[in-house]
Amino acid sequence: MAGQEIRAFNVATSGFSAGVVGPARSRIQGVLVYATNITAFTIKNGSASGDTLLDLTLPAGWNDVFLPNDGILADNGAYVSALSGTGSVITLLLE
């Protein structure tokens, strides 16, 4: 998938429900987080029972998480299984 365009998908803590974000198969190239307070999130491969691909806790403020080289491959989709931090928004950069 390398060389394809990157798309951005927003997920907010307000009204959050777990689910696949973006295409069914994608590479996570980075995560942008606007955190009003400490924000934690978990991204799994395709479903709640999938392998954990990324599990982070970030401080309040603006946070850029860029993943080196080809990023993280989500064979079955980037499934955001957990997201905490009232008023926070994460943006997944997917290829």
N, CA, C and O atoms as CSV, one atom per row, in Angstrom:
chain,resi,resn,atom,element,x,y,z
A,1,MET,N,N,0.808,-1.192,0.000
A,1,MET,CA,C,0.000,0.000,0.000
A,1,MET,C,C,0.852,1.257,0.000
A,1,MET,O,O,0.318,2.355,-0.160
A,2,ALA,N,N,2.133,1.132,0.171
A,2,ALA,CA,C,2.992,2.304,0.215
A,2,ALA,C,C,2.837,3.115,-1.060
A,2,ALA,O,O,2.692,2.558,-2.148
A,3,GLY,N,N,2.868,4.427,-0.918
A,3,GLY,CA,C,2.754,5.303,-2.063
A,3,GLY,C,C,1.347,5.789,-2.330
A,3,GLY,O,O,1.165,6.651,-3.190
A,4,GLN,N,N,0.356,5.288,-1.645
A,4,GLN,CA,C,-1.004,5.763,-1.822
A,4,GLN,C,C,-1.212,7.013,-0.976
A,4,GLN,O,O,-0.419,7.307,-0.082
A,5,GLU,N,N,-2.283,7.742,-1.264
A,5,GLU,CA,C,-2.531,8.965,-0.518
A,5,GLU,C,C,-2.965,8.665,0.913
A,5,GLU,O,O,-3.566,7.631,1.206
A,6,ILE,N,N,-2.638,9.603,1.784
A,6,ILE,CA,C,-3.007,9.470,3.194
A,6,ILE,C,C,-4.317,10.197,3.425
A,6,ILE,O,O,-4.517,11.306,2.931
A,7,ARG,N,N,-5.206,9.571,4.175
A,7,ARG,CA,C,-6.498,10.164,4.520
A,7,ARG,C,C,-6.587,10.317,6.026
A,7,ARG,O,O,-5.997,9.541,6.779
A,8,ALA,N,N,-7.327,11.321,6.454
A,8,ALA,CA,C,-7.470,11.606,7.884
A,8,ALA,C,C,-8.886,11.259,8.341
A,8,ALA,O,O,-9.866,11.578,7.668
A,9,PHE,N,N,-8.974,10.594,9.506
A,9,PHE,CA,C,-10.259,10.194,10.080
A,9,PHE,C,C,-10.298,10.643,11.538
A,9,PHE,O,O,-9.417,10.287,12.320
A,10,ASN,N,N,-11.311,11.420,11.906
A,10,ASN,CA,C,-11.447,11.933,13.272
A,10,ASN,C,C,-12.307,11.025,14.138
A,10,ASN,O,O,-13.306,10.466,13.686
A,11,VAL,N,N,-11.892,10.892,15.398
A,11,VAL,CA,C,-12.667,10.169,16.403
A,11,VAL,C,C,-12.658,11.038,17.657
A,11,VAL,O,O,-11.592,11.416,18.143
A,12,ALA,N,N,-13.838,11.355,18.179
A,12,ALA,CA,C,-13.941,12.213,19.357
A,12,ALA,C,C,-14.425,11.421,20.559
A,12,ALA,O,O,-15.164,10.447,20.416
A,13,THR,N,N,-13.998,11.847,21.755
A,13,THR,CA,C,-14.445,11.155,22.969
A,13,THR,C,C,-15.929,11.401,23.213
A,13,THR,O,O,-16.604,10.566,23.815
A,14,SER,N,N,-16.438,12.532,22.754
A,14,SER,CA,C,-17.857,12.827,22.904
A,14,SER,C,C,-18.652,11.896,21.995
A,14,SER,O,O,-18.510,11.953,20.773
A,15,GLY,N,N,-19.480,11.047,22.574
A,15,GLY,CA,C,-20.276,10.101,21.794
A,15,GLY,C,C,-19.474,8.949,21.225
A,15,GLY,O,O,-19.921,8.302,20.278
A,16,PHE,N,N,-18.305,8.675,21.775
A,16,PHE,CA,C,-17.446,7.611,21.252
A,16,PHE,C,C,-18.107,6.252,21.323
A,16,PHE,O,O,-18.724,5.896,22.327
A,17,SER,N,N,-17.969,5.492,20.237
A,17,SER,CA,C,-18.320,4.073,20.250
A,17,SER,C,C,-17.238,3.348,19.459
A,17,SER,O,O,-16.793,3.827,18.417
A,18,ALA,N,N,-16.825,2.206,19.955
A,18,ALA,CA,C,-15.747,1.435,19.342
A,18,ALA,C,C,-16.122,1.043,17.927
A,18,ALA,O,O,-17.292,0.799,17.631
A,19,GLY,N,N,-15.119,0.981,17.045
A,19,GLY,CA,C,-15.377,0.546,15.690
A,19,GLY,C,C,-14.180,0.750,14.785
A,19,GLY,O,O,-13.200,1.399,15.154
A,20,VAL,N,N,-14.279,0.176,13.580
A,20,VAL,CA,C,-13.224,0.316,12.581
A,20,VAL,C,C,-13.304,1.722,11.996
A,20,VAL,O,O,-14.384,2.226,11.690
A,21,VAL,N,N,-12.135,2.340,11.848
A,21,VAL,CA,C,-12.041,3.673,11.272
A,21,VAL,C,C,-11.313,3.545,9.935
A,21,VAL,O,O,-10.251,2.925,9.862
A,22,GLY,N,N,-11.877,4.126,8.885
A,22,GLY,CA,C,-11.224,4.121,7.583
A,22,GLY,C,C,-11.401,2.818,6.833
A,22,GLY,O,O,-12.318,2.045,7.111
A,23,PRO,N,N,-10.499,2.579,5.860
A,23,PRO,CA,C,-10.608,1.395,5.001
A,23,PRO,C,C,-10.439,0.081,5.773
A,23,PRO,O,O,-9.903,0.062,6.881
A,24,ALA,N,N,-10.902,-1.007,5.170
A,24,ALA,CA,C,-10.825,-2.327,5.807
A,24,ALA,C,C,-9.386,-2.794,6.001
A,24,ALA,O,O,-9.119,-3.585,6.906
A,25,ARG,N,N,-8.464,-2.329,5.183
A,25,ARG,CA,C,-7.039,-2.649,5.341
A,25,ARG,C,C,-6.277,-1.352,5.135
A,25,ARG,O,O,-6.439,-0.695,4.106
A,26,SER,N,N,-5.459,-0.980,6.088
A,26,SER,CA,C,-4.741,0.281,5.968
A,26,SER,C,C,-3.476,0.276,6.806
A,26,SER,O,O,-3.258,-0.605,7.638
A,27,ARG,N,N,-2.646,1.284,6.565
A,27,ARG,CA,C,-1.453,1.507,7.373
A,27,ARG,C,C,-1.659,2.767,8.185
A,27,ARG,O,O,-2.031,3.813,7.652
A,28,ILE,N,N,-1.411,2.657,9.483
A,28,ILE,CA,C,-1.488,3.824,10.354
A,28,ILE,C,C,-0.150,4.544,10.223
A,28,ILE,O,O,0.887,4.005,10.609
A,29,GLN,N,N,-0.169,5.749,9.685
A,29,GLN,CA,C,1.043,6.527,9.480
A,29,GLN,C,C,1.301,7.500,10.632
A,29,GLN,O,O,2.439,7.899,10.877
A,30,GLY,N,N,0.240,7.871,11.326
A,30,GLY,CA,C,0.394,8.802,12.440
A,30,GLY,C,C,-0.928,9.050,13.118
A,30,GLY,O,O,-1.988,8.672,12.618
A,31,VAL,N,N,-0.849,9.692,14.265
A,31,VAL,CA,C,-2.037,10.050,15.031
A,31,VAL,C,C,-1.834,11.473,15.545
A,31,VAL,O,O,-0.805,11.787,16.145
A,32,LEU,N,N,-2.813,12.316,15.307
A,32,LEU,CA,C,-2.808,13.669,15.840
A,32,LEU,C,C,-3.837,13.704,16.959
A,32,LEU,O,O,-4.959,13.228,16.787
A,33,VAL,N,N,-3.466,14.259,18.096
A,33,VAL,CA,C,-4.373,14.243,19.241
A,33,VAL,C,C,-4.482,15.647,19.832
A,33,VAL,O,O,-3.487,16.252,20.228
A,34,TYR,N,N,-5.729,16.152,19.880
A,34,TYR,CA,C,-6.002,17.357,20.637
A,34,TYR,C,C,-6.616,16.875,21.948
A,34,TYR,O,O,-7.749,16.393,21.973
A,35,ALA,N,N,-5.866,17.007,23.023
A,35,ALA,CA,C,-6.293,16.465,24.313
A,35,ALA,C,C,-6.604,17.612,25.282
A,35,ALA,O,O,-5.734,18.424,25.598
A,36,THR,N,N,-7.842,17.663,25.740
A,36,THR,CA,C,-8.210,18.683,26.722
A,36,THR,C,C,-7.718,18.302,28.116
A,36,THR,O,O,-7.603,19.153,28.998
A,37,ASN,N,N,-7.435,17.040,28.302
A,37,ASN,CA,C,-6.824,16.507,29.525
A,37,ASN,C,C,-6.113,15.218,29.128
A,37,ASN,O,O,-6.027,14.918,27.938
A,38,ILE,N,N,-5.612,14.467,30.062
A,38,ILE,CA,C,-4.927,13.218,29.713
A,38,ILE,C,C,-5.860,12.353,28.870
A,38,ILE,O,O,-7.011,12.118,29.238
A,39,THR,N,N,-5.345,11.884,27.738
A,39,THR,CA,C,-6.139,11.097,26.796
A,39,THR,C,C,-5.436,9.770,26.529
A,39,THR,O,O,-4.228,9.724,26.295
A,40,ALA,N,N,-6.216,8.698,26.568
A,40,ALA,CA,C,-5.683,7.361,26.290
A,40,ALA,C,C,-6.525,6.725,25.198
A,40,ALA,O,O,-7.738,6.921,25.132
A,41,PHE,N,N,-5.857,5.958,24.339
A,41,PHE,CA,C,-6.599,5.231,23.313
A,41,PHE,C,C,-5.873,3.945,22.956
A,41,PHE,O,O,-4.661,3.818,23.133
A,42,THR,N,N,-6.654,2.992,22.444
A,42,THR,CA,C,-6.123,1.708,21.998
A,42,THR,C,C,-6.665,1.423,20.610
A,42,THR,O,O,-7.866,1.530,20.361
A,43,ILE,N,N,-5.758,1.058,19.709
A,43,ILE,CA,C,-6.153,0.667,18.361
A,43,ILE,C,C,-5.783,-0.796,18.189
A,43,ILE,O,O,-4.645,-1.201,18.427
A,44,LYS,N,N,-6.771,-1.579,17.771
A,44,LYS,CA,C,-6.568,-3.010,17.558
A,44,LYS,C,C,-6.732,-3.349,16.085
A,44,LYS,O,O,-7.190,-2.523,15.295
A,45,ASN,N,N,-6.360,-4.554,15.726
A,45,ASN,CA,C,-6.453,-5.019,14.347
A,45,ASN,C,C,-7.839,-5.600,14.074
A,45,ASN,O,O,-8.093,-6.773,14.348
A,46,GLY,N,N,-8.729,-4.773,13.534
A,46,GLY,CA,C,-10.001,-5.243,13.016
A,46,GLY,C,C,-11.164,-5.397,13.963
A,46,GLY,O,O,-12.307,-5.213,13.545
A,47,SER,N,N,-10.929,-5.729,15.234
A,47,SER,CA,C,-12.044,-5.953,16.161
A,47,SER,C,C,-11.548,-5.861,17.601
A,47,SER,O,O,-10.349,-5.745,17.856
A,48,ALA,N,N,-12.491,-5.914,18.529
A,48,ALA,CA,C,-12.141,-5.840,19.950
A,48,ALA,C,C,-11.223,-6.983,20.373
A,48,ALA,O,O,-10.454,-6.840,21.324
A,49,SER,N,N,-11.300,-8.114,19.676
A,49,SER,CA,C,-10.462,-9.261,20.032
A,49,SER,C,C,-9.171,-9.326,19.211
A,49,SER,O,O,-8.370,-10.244,19.389
A,50,GLY,N,N,-8.965,-8.351,18.308
A,50,GLY,CA,C,-7.764,-8.333,17.479
A,50,GLY,C,C,-6.519,-7.965,18.269
A,50,GLY,O,O,-6.603,-7.495,19.404
A,51,ASP,N,N,-5.364,-8.186,17.654
A,51,ASP,CA,C,-4.094,-7.818,18.276
A,51,ASP,C,C,-4.044,-6.313,18.508
A,51,ASP,O,O,-4.530,-5.537,17.685
A,52,THR,N,N,-3.454,-5.901,19.633
A,52,THR,CA,C,-3.265,-4.479,19.910
A,52,THR,C,C,-2.147,-3.957,19.018
A,52,THR,O,O,-1.034,-4.482,19.024
A,53,LEU,N,N,-2.462,-2.907,18.244
A,53,LEU,CA,C,-1.486,-2.315,17.339
A,53,LEU,C,C,-0.834,-1.075,17.941
A,53,LEU,O,O,0.346,-0.814,17.704
A,54,LEU,N,N,-1.595,-0.313,18.717
A,54,LEU,CA,C,-1.096,0.925,19.297
A,54,LEU,C,C,-1.897,1.215,20.563
A,54,LEU,O,O,-3.127,1.188,20.548
A,55,ASP,N,N,-1.195,1.490,21.650
A,55,ASP,CA,C,-1.830,1.755,22.942
A,55,ASP,C,C,-1.062,2.909,23.577
A,55,ASP,O,O,0.075,2.733,24.013
A,56,LEU,N,N,-1.678,4.090,23.630
A,56,LEU,CA,C,-0.974,5.278,24.103
A,56,LEU,C,C,-1.776,6.062,25.128
A,56,LEU,O,O,-3.007,6.055,25.116
A,57,THR,N,N,-1.065,6.729,26.004
A,57,THR,CA,C,-1.622,7.722,26.917
A,57,THR,C,C,-0.819,8.996,26.693
A,57,THR,O,O,0.410,8.986,26.776
A,58,LEU,N,N,-1.521,10.095,26.409
A,58,LEU,CA,C,-0.866,11.342,26.063
A,58,LEU,C,C,-1.302,12.473,26.983
A,58,LEU,O,O,-2.424,12.449,27.490
A,59,PRO,N,N,-0.441,13.468,27.213
A,59,PRO,CA,C,-0.781,14.585,28.090
A,59,PRO,C,C,-1.732,15.570,27.410
A,59,PRO,O,O,-1.946,15.509,26.199
A,60,ALA,N,N,-2.293,16.470,28.198
A,60,ALA,CA,C,-3.149,17.524,27.663
A,60,ALA,C,C,-2.361,18.368,26.677
A,60,ALA,O,O,-1.152,18.545,26.829
A,61,GLY,N,N,-3.044,18.886,25.671
A,61,GLY,CA,C,-2.417,19.727,24.662
A,61,GLY,C,C,-2.431,19.064,23.307
A,61,GLY,O,O,-3.154,18.095,23.075
A,62,TRP,N,N,-1.618,19.602,22.411
A,62,TRP,CA,C,-1.519,19.076,21.053
A,62,TRP,C,C,-0.409,18.039,21.009
A,62,TRP,O,O,0.712,18.312,21.440
A,63,ASN,N,N,-0.708,16.849,20.491
A,63,ASN,CA,C,0.255,15.757,20.413
A,63,ASN,C,C,0.297,15.205,18.995
A,63,ASN,O,O,-0.744,14.903,18.412
A,64,ASP,N,N,1.502,15.074,18.440
A,64,ASP,CA,C,1.714,14.467,17.125
A,64,ASP,C,C,2.439,13.149,17.338
A,64,ASP,O,O,3.526,13.123,17.914
A,65,VAL,N,N,1.842,12.051,16.876
A,65,VAL,CA,C,2.485,10.739,16.973
A,65,VAL,C,C,2.688,10.238,15.555
A,65,VAL,O,O,1.751,9.756,14.919
A,66,PHE,N,N,3.925,10.353,15.056
A,66,PHE,CA,C,4.225,9.872,13.714
A,66,PHE,C,C,4.974,8.552,13.820
A,66,PHE,O,O,5.877,8.401,14.643
A,67,LEU,N,N,4.596,7.616,12.995
A,67,LEU,CA,C,5.166,6.273,13.040
A,67,LEU,C,C,6.186,6.132,11.909
A,67,LEU,O,O,5.870,6.426,10.756
A,68,PRO,N,N,7.377,5.694,12.219
A,68,PRO,CA,C,8.454,5.649,11.221
A,68,PRO,C,C,8.222,4.606,10.127
A,68,PRO,O,O,7.392,3.706,10.253
A,69,ASN,N,N,8.987,4.765,9.058
A,69,ASN,CA,C,9.008,3.836,7.927
A,69,ASN,C,C,7.629,3.656,7.334
A,69,ASN,O,O,7.027,4.634,6.892
A,70,ASP,N,N,7.105,2.444,7.307
A,70,ASP,CA,C,5.814,2.174,6.691
A,70,ASP,C,C,4.649,2.234,7.670
A,70,ASP,O,O,3.536,1.847,7.313
A,71,GLY,N,N,4.869,2.707,8.892
A,71,GLY,CA,C,3.792,2.783,9.870
A,71,GLY,C,C,3.419,1.408,10.406
A,71,GLY,O,O,4.241,0.492,10.428
A,72,ILE,N,N,2.170,1.277,10.836
A,72,ILE,CA,C,1.662,0.020,11.403
A,72,ILE,C,C,0.560,-0.506,10.494
A,72,ILE,O,O,-0.422,0.192,10.240
A,73,LEU,N,N,0.714,-1.726,10.006
A,73,LEU,CA,C,-0.279,-2.328,9.131
A,73,LEU,C,C,-1.446,-2.874,9.947
A,73,LEU,O,O,-1.264,-3.679,10.860
A,74,ALA,N,N,-2.644,-2.420,9.599
A,74,ALA,CA,C,-3.882,-2.944,10.189
A,74,ALA,C,C,-4.542,-3.789,9.096
A,74,ALA,O,O,-5.338,-3.285,8.304
A,75,ASP,N,N,-4.202,-5.081,9.065
A,75,ASP,CA,C,-4.706,-5.987,8.022
A,75,ASP,C,C,-6.221,-5.994,7.921
A,75,ASP,O,O,-6.778,-6.081,6.826
A,76,ASN,N,N,-6.884,-5.903,9.066
A,76,ASN,CA,C,-8.339,-6.001,9.105
A,76,ASN,C,C,-9.008,-4.685,9.467
A,76,ASN,O,O,-10.186,-4.661,9.825
A,77,GLY,N,N,-8.267,-3.602,9.376
A,77,GLY,CA,C,-8.804,-2.280,9.690
A,77,GLY,C,C,-8.322,-1.780,11.041
A,77,GLY,O,O,-8.028,-2.570,11.938
A,78,ALA,N,N,-8.243,-0.473,11.179
A,78,ALA,CA,C,-7.832,0.165,12.434
A,78,ALA,C,C,-9.061,0.296,13.323
A,78,ALA,O,O,-9.905,1.164,13.103
A,79,TYR,N,N,-9.156,-0.561,14.318
A,79,TYR,CA,C,-10.306,-0.621,15.216
A,79,TYR,C,C,-9.969,0.152,16.491
A,79,TYR,O,O,-9.123,-0.274,17.276
A,80,VAL,N,N,-10.631,1.283,16.689
A,80,VAL,CA,C,-10.420,2.059,17.916
A,80,VAL,C,C,-11.298,1.414,18.986
A,80,VAL,O,O,-12.520,1.563,18.983
A,81,SER,N,N,-10.641,0.687,19.906
A,81,SER,CA,C,-11.391,-0.085,20.896
A,81,SER,C,C,-11.598,0.665,22.200
A,81,SER,O,O,-12.505,0.340,22.966
A,82,ALA,N,N,-10.760,1.671,22.461
A,82,ALA,CA,C,-10.886,2.443,23.702
A,82,ALA,C,C,-10.413,3.858,23.433
A,82,ALA,O,O,-9.448,4.076,22.701
A,83,LEU,N,N,-11.108,4.823,24.037
A,83,LEU,CA,C,-10.733,6.227,23.930
A,83,LEU,C,C,-11.273,6.951,25.146
A,83,LEU,O,O,-12.477,6.945,25.401
A,84,SER,N,N,-10.372,7.577,25.900
A,84,SER,CA,C,-10.803,8.321,27.082
A,84,SER,C,C,-10.180,9.708,27.055
A,84,SER,O,O,-9.172,9.929,26.384
A,85,GLY,N,N,-10.771,10.623,27.772
A,85,GLY,CA,C,-10.295,12.001,27.833
A,85,GLY,C,C,-11.398,12.937,27.374
A,85,GLY,O,O,-11.501,13.227,26.182
A,86,THR,N,N,-12.214,13.408,28.283
A,86,THR,CA,C,-13.385,14.231,27.960
A,86,THR,C,C,-13.023,15.398,27.047
A,86,THR,O,O,-12.116,16.171,27.354
A,87,GLY,N,N,-13.725,15.525,25.936
A,87,GLY,CA,C,-13.518,16.632,25.018
A,87,GLY,C,C,-12.341,16.463,24.080
A,87,GLY,O,O,-12.025,17.393,23.338
A,88,SER,N,N,-11.687,15.331,24.079
A,88,SER,CA,C,-10.514,15.125,23.237
A,88,SER,C,C,-10.907,14.568,21.863
A,88,SER,O,O,-11.961,13.955,21.700
A,89,VAL,N,N,-10.030,14.798,20.888
A,89,VAL,CA,C,-10.237,14.308,19.524
A,89,VAL,C,C,-8.929,13.709,19.035
A,89,VAL,O,O,-7.864,14.306,19.189
A,90,ILE,N,N,-9.020,12.514,18.441
A,90,ILE,CA,C,-7.841,11.939,17.789
A,90,ILE,C,C,-8.118,11.907,16.291
A,90,ILE,O,O,-9.251,11.692,15.861
A,91,THR,N,N,-7.078,12.122,15.512
A,91,THR,CA,C,-7.164,12.038,14.056
A,91,THR,C,C,-6.168,10.989,13.603
A,91,THR,O,O,-4.962,11.137,13.802
A,92,LEU,N,N,-6.677,9.927,12.991
A,92,LEU,CA,C,-5.819,8.864,12.464
A,92,LEU,C,C,-5.439,9.208,11.034
A,92,LEU,O,O,-6.298,9.522,10.210
A,93,LEU,N,N,-4.152,9.146,10.751
A,93,LEU,CA,C,-3.658,9.343,9.396
A,93,LEU,C,C,-3.415,7.958,8.808
A,93,LEU,O,O,-2.480,7.261,9.204
A,94,LEU,N,N,-4.263,7.565,7.859
A,94,LEU,CA,C,-4.232,6.221,7.297
A,94,LEU,C,C,-3.903,6.255,5.817
A,94,LEU,O,O,-4.347,7.127,5.070
A,95,GLU,N,N,-3.109,5.274,5.425
A,95,GLU,CA,C,-2.763,5.115,4.019
A,95,GLU,C,C,-3.428,3.854,3.515
A,95,GLU,O,O,-3.281,3.505,2.343
